[in-house]
Amino acid sequence: MENLLNQGVGLALFGMVTVFSFLTLLILATRLMSFLVSQIDSEEESVLVDEDSLPDSSPPIAVIAAAVTYYLSKKQS
């Protein structure tokens, strides 16, 4: 009976060490990838957009009013 208990404890310790090692390697790999991505990202230049060259983004009031009028006329009939 004692031999079986020792085998169980040994197997449990082996499993815990295996899981701990795998998780440690996973954390190290994630940190390495994060470092590499941040290095690659910092090498790229930021593209600045001139706000004056952008089209007017205000909503077209006439189109919205026509859509609401159309919706209300369909709803009433």
Secondary structure as a PSIPRED ss2 file (coil, helix, strand):
# PSIPRED VFORMAT (PSIPRED V4.0)

   1 M C   1.000  0.000  0.000
   2 E H   0.000  1.000  0.000
   3 N H   0.000  1.000  0.000
   4 L H   0.000  1.000  0.000
   5 L H   0.000  1.000  0.000
   6 N H   0.000  1.000  0.000
   7 Q H   0.000  1.000  0.000
   8 G H   0.000  1.000  0.000
   9 V H   0.000  1.000  0.000
  10 G H   0.000  1.000  0.000
  11 L H   0.000  1.000  0.000
  12 A H   0.000  1.000  0.000
  13 L H   0.000  1.000  0.000
  14 F H   0.000  1.000  0.000
  15 G H   0.000  1.000  0.000
  16 M H   0.000  1.000  0.000
  17 V H   0.000  1.000  0.000
  18 T H   0.000  1.000  0.000
  19 V H   0.000  1.000  0.000
  20 F H   0.000  1.000  0.000
  21 S H   0.000  1.000  0.000
  22 F H   0.000  1.000  0.000
  23 L H   0.000  1.000  0.000
  24 T H   0.000  1.000  0.000
  25 L H   0.000  1.000  0.000
  26 L H   0.000  1.000  0.000
  27 I H   0.000  1.000  0.000
  28 L H   0.000  1.000  0.000
  29 A H   0.000  1.000  0.000
  30 T H   0.000  1.000  0.000
  31 R H   0.000  1.000  0.000
  32 L H   0.000  1.000  0.000
  33 M H   0.000  1.000  0.000
  34 S H   0.000  1.000  0.000
  35 F H   0.000  1.000  0.000
  36 L H   0.000  1.000  0.000
  37 V H   0.000  1.000  0.000
  38 S H   0.000  1.000  0.000
  39 Q H   0.000  1.000  0.000
  40 I H   0.000  1.000  0.000
  41 D H   0.000  1.000  0.000
  42 S H   0.000  1.000  0.000
  43 E H   0.000  1.000  0.000
  44 E C   1.000  0.000  0.000
  45 E C   1.000  0.000  0.000
  46 S C   1.000  0.000  0.000
  47 V C   1.000  0.000  0.000
  48 L C   1.000  0.000  0.000
  49 V C   1.000  0.000  0.000
  50 D C   1.000  0.000  0.000
  51 E H   0.000  1.000  0.000
  52 D H   0.000  1.000  0.000
  53 S H   0.000  1.000  0.000
  54 L C   1.000  0.000  0.000
  55 P C   1.000  0.000  0.000
  56 D C   1.000  0.000  0.000
  57 S C   1.000  0.000  0.000
  58 S C   1.000  0.000  0.000
  59 P C   1.000  0.000  0.000
  60 P C   1.000  0.000  0.000
  61 I H   0.000  1.000  0.000
  62 A H   0.000  1.000  0.000
  63 V H   0.000  1.000  0.000
  64 I H   0.000  1.000  0.000
  65 A H   0.000  1.000  0.000
  66 A H   0.000  1.000  0.000
  67 A H   0.000  1.000  0.000
  68 V H   0.000  1.000  0.000
  69 T H   0.000  1.000  0.000
  70 Y H   0.000  1.000  0.000
  71 Y H   0.000  1.000  0.000
  72 L H   0.000  1.000  0.000
  73 S H   0.000  1.000  0.000
  74 K H   0.000  1.000  0.000
  75 K H   0.000  1.000  0.000
  76 Q H   0.000  1.000  0.000
  77 S C   1.000  0.000  0.000
